[in-house]
């Protein structure tokens, strides 16, 4: 009769000891995580002026003019789309809103200089 009571008691003690060991290990790992520098989940979005500067540095064509700049957010991805017109080409650029990294670049070469002036004048007087 003593063996029947002793076995479950030993199993219970071992089970409780195992839970304490696991909980102690998790506490130790949690302490390590707390010691690491805490990074903010909110990054600072770049300003329109910073993106404009990056875009104009990238496109250093003759008479480069920014005709459109838009901020877009899709889920957790945010980016700026910038359109620039030069006498040689029209550029569509996409920059990461937080890092300023160039994500996409499309170039459409101009066939005629008149297109350049039409594009700039249309955008200036649309408002």
Number of C-alpha atoms within 10 A of each C-alpha: 5 6 8 8 9 11 11 11 12 11 11 12 12 12 12 12 12 12 12 12 12 12 12 12 12 12 12 11 11 11 11 10 11 9 8 8 7 8 7 7 6 6 10 10 13 16 12 15 9 11 23 16 11 15 24 15 10 11 18 11 15 11 12 19 19 18 17 12 17 11 14 14 10 7 6 5 10 14 23 24 20 22 19 23 27 23 19 19 21 23 21 17 20 24 22 20 24 15 13 18 13 16 12 11 12 12 14 11 13 15 11 11 12 10 17 20 13 11 15 16 12 11 12 10 7 6 5
